[in-house]
Amino acid sequence: MTFAVTHSPRDGGGVCLRLVGELDVSTAGELNEAIDRLAAEGERHLLLDLTELTFCDSTGIAAFVRGDNRASADDGWLRVTGATGRVDRVLQVTGLADVLRYRPDTVDPASRSGR
């Protein structure tokens, strides 16, 4: 399965990034690049919609942590939402669900429009 990252503005500010497919060692760079590009454009509040993310390995987890650290360094935040199945389990087991204030039921409707 391929991986894709799209983003759209959120009502009230910030950006929602919608992740689709498998986030692993071969695709994590795409997420890192998207986060870096948005940060360079001045975005400090990022919501990652994981509704359609089907797999996440340790490299993907590292990308989440890296993104959170980058946002925090700019007085911003990175949050995740919408994870199911194995991805939800990984967030719970690693403790990132608490760190990234994961809310499984809060998907940003703006994330559906993609960009």
N, C-alpha and C positions, 0 to 999 in steps of 0.2 A: 504494500500500500504506500502511496506517496504521502508526502507531508506538505502542508500549506499553512502559511500565516497570513491572515488578512487583518486589517484594522479599520476602525471607524471611530469618529468622535462620540463621546458619551454625553448625554444630557447632563448639564451641570458641570462639565469640564472633564478633562482627562480623555483617555483613549481605551477602547476595548480591543484587545487582540484575540482573534478567534483562531484556535489551533485545531487542525484537522489531520487525522492520520496517526502516524507513529513518530514519537519524539525519541530519538536515540543518537548514538555517536555520529551517524551519517547525516542527521538533520538538525541537530542542536545549533549548529552554526547559523542556520537561517533564523532561528528565534533570537539568538544573540545579536545578529545584524539588525533585525527589526527593532529590537529594544534600543540598541546603540543609535540607530538612525532617528528614532523618535526622541530619545534623550537629547541628541544634538539639535533637534528642532524645538527643544524647550519643554517637551512633555515630561511631567513629573509624576503623574498619577496614571498607573496602568492596571487594567483589569484583564486577566487572562481567562477567556471563556474556554473551558476544557470539555465542553459537552460532546464534541466530536473527536476528541483525542482518544485513540484506542489503545495506546501503549506508551509507556514512559520508562526509560531505564535510568541508570545513575547519571548519565550525561545530561539527560533532560532535567533531572532534579538539580544538578549543578547549574544548569541554565536558569532555572527558577531562582535559586539562591543568588546567582550572579546578578540577575535582573533586579532582585530586591535590594541587594547591596548598592547597585548603581543608582536606583531611585532614591534610596535613603540618603546617599551621599549628597543628593541635590534637594534634600528636605522633602522628598516625595514618598510614594509608596507603590508597591506592587502587590496585588491581591489575585487570588484564583477563585474560580467558581465553576460549577457545572460538571465536575468530574464524576464518573461512574465506573463501576467494575474494578478492574485492576488498577486503573489510574487513581481512583479514590482510595483504594487499599494502600498504594504506595505513599500517598500523601498522609494517610493516617499513621502508618508504620514508621515513617521517617520523622514524624513530628511536624512536618511542614504545614499540615492542616492548621495547626495552632499558630505557627510563626507567620504564615501568609494570610491568616484570618479567613480561612476557607469556609465558604457558605455554599453547600451543594445546591440549594434551591434558588439562588439569586443569580439568574442569568440576565445580562443586560440586553434588552430588546434591540438596542442599536447595533449589537454585534452581528446581527443577522444580515445587515445590509452589506457588510464587507467593503473593502476598498483595496 
